[in-house]
Amino acid sequence: MANDLASAGTGKTELERMLHYREQAAQFGKWAENEAVAEARDGLLEMARQYERLAKEIEARSRRA
Protein backbone atom coordinates (compact mmCIF):
# COMPACT_ATOMS: atom_id res chain seq x y z
CA MET A 1 0.00 0.00 0.00
CA ALA A 2 1.35 3.46 -0.94
CA ASN A 3 0.79 4.99 2.50
CA ASP A 4 3.06 2.39 4.09
CA LEU A 5 5.96 2.90 1.73
CA ALA A 6 8.73 5.24 2.78
CA SER A 7 9.44 8.05 0.36
CA ALA A 8 12.76 7.72 -1.40
CA GLY A 9 15.46 9.57 0.47
CA THR A 10 13.24 11.14 3.13
CA GLY A 11 12.38 8.27 5.45
CA LYS A 12 8.85 9.63 5.76
CA THR A 13 5.74 7.79 4.71
CA GLU A 14 3.32 9.34 2.27
CA LEU A 15 0.90 9.93 5.14
CA GLU A 16 3.57 11.73 7.17
CA ARG A 17 4.44 13.91 4.18
CA MET A 18 0.78 14.73 3.57
CA LEU A 19 0.27 15.73 7.21
CA HIS A 20 3.46 17.80 7.18
CA TYR A 21 2.34 19.66 4.06
CA ARG A 22 -1.06 20.35 5.62
CA GLU A 23 0.63 21.71 8.75
CA GLN A 24 2.81 23.94 6.60
CA ALA A 25 -0.23 25.18 4.68
CA ALA A 26 -1.96 26.07 7.93
CA GLN A 27 1.13 27.88 9.24
CA PHE A 28 1.51 29.97 6.09
CA GLY A 29 -2.21 30.75 6.28
CA LYS A 30 -1.83 32.00 9.87
CA TRP A 31 1.12 34.15 8.92
CA ALA A 32 -0.90 35.59 6.04
CA GLU A 33 -3.76 36.52 8.38
CA ASN A 34 -1.39 38.67 10.41
CA GLU A 35 0.45 40.22 7.48
CA ALA A 36 -0.35 43.88 6.79
CA VAL A 37 1.65 44.16 3.55
CA ALA A 38 -0.57 42.97 0.72
CA GLU A 39 2.26 41.61 -1.46
CA ALA A 40 3.74 39.65 1.44
CA ARG A 41 0.27 38.36 2.41
CA ASP A 42 -0.34 37.23 -1.17
CA GLY A 43 2.99 35.41 -1.21
CA LEU A 44 2.20 33.65 2.06
CA LEU A 45 -1.24 32.64 0.77
CA GLU A 46 0.36 31.30 -2.40
CA MET A 47 2.73 29.17 -0.32
CA ALA A 48 -0.24 27.87 1.67
CA ARG A 49 -2.01 26.93 -1.57
CA GLN A 50 1.07 25.14 -2.90
CA TYR A 51 1.51 23.08 0.26
CA GLU A 52 -2.19 22.17 0.24
CA ARG A 53 -1.92 21.16 -3.42
CA LEU A 54 1.00 18.85 -2.58
CA ALA A 55 -1.00 17.29 0.25
CA LYS A 56 -3.98 16.73 -2.05
CA GLU A 57 -1.76 15.08 -4.68
CA ILE A 58 -0.42 12.63 -2.10
CA GLU A 59 -3.94 11.96 -0.84
CA ALA A 60 -5.19 11.29 -4.37
CA ARG A 61 -2.30 8.91 -5.08
CA SER A 62 -2.97 6.97 -1.90
CA ARG A 63 -6.65 6.56 -2.82
CA ARG A 64 -5.71 5.12 -6.23
CA ALA A 65 -3.29 2.60 -4.72
C-alpha positions in Angstrom: 0.0 0.0 0.0 1.4 3.5 -0.9 0.8 5.0 2.5 3.1 2.4 4.1 6.0 2.9 1.7 8.7 5.2 2.8 9.4 8.1 0.4 12.8 7.7 -1.4 15.5 9.6 0.5 13.2 11.1 3.1 12.4 8.3 5.4 8.8 9.6 5.8 5.7 7.8 4.7 3.3 9.3 2.3 0.9 9.9 5.1 3.6 11.7 7.2 4.4 13.9 4.2 0.8 14.7 3.6 0.3 15.7 7.2 3.5 17.8 7.2 2.3 19.7 4.1 -1.1 20.4 5.6 0.6 21.7 8.7 2.8 23.9 6.6 -0.2 25.2 4.7 -2.0 26.1 7.9 1.1 27.9 9.2 1.5 30.0 6.1 -2.2 30.8 6.3 -1.8 32.0 9.9 1.1 34.1 8.9 -0.9 35.6 6.0 -3.8 36.5 8.4 -1.4 38.7 10.4 0.5 40.2 7.5 -0.3 43.9 6.8 1.6 44.2 3.5 -0.6 43.0 0.7 2.3 41.6 -1.5 3.7 39.7 1.4 0.3 38.4 2.4 -0.3 37.2 -1.2 3.0 35.4 -1.2 2.2 33.6 2.1 -1.2 32.6 0.8 0.4 31.3 -2.4 2.7 29.2 -0.3 -0.2 27.9 1.7 -2.0 26.9 -1.6 1.1 25.1 -2.9 1.5 23.1 0.3 -2.2 22.2 0.2 -1.9 21.2 -3.4 1.0 18.9 -2.6 -1.0 17.3 0.3 -4.0 16.7 -2.0 -1.8 15.1 -4.7 -0.4 12.6 -2.1 -3.9 12.0 -0.8 -5.2 11.3 -4.4 -2.3 8.9 -5.1 -3.0 7.0 -1.9 -6.6 6.6 -2.8 -5.7 5.1 -6.2 -3.3 2.6 -4.7 
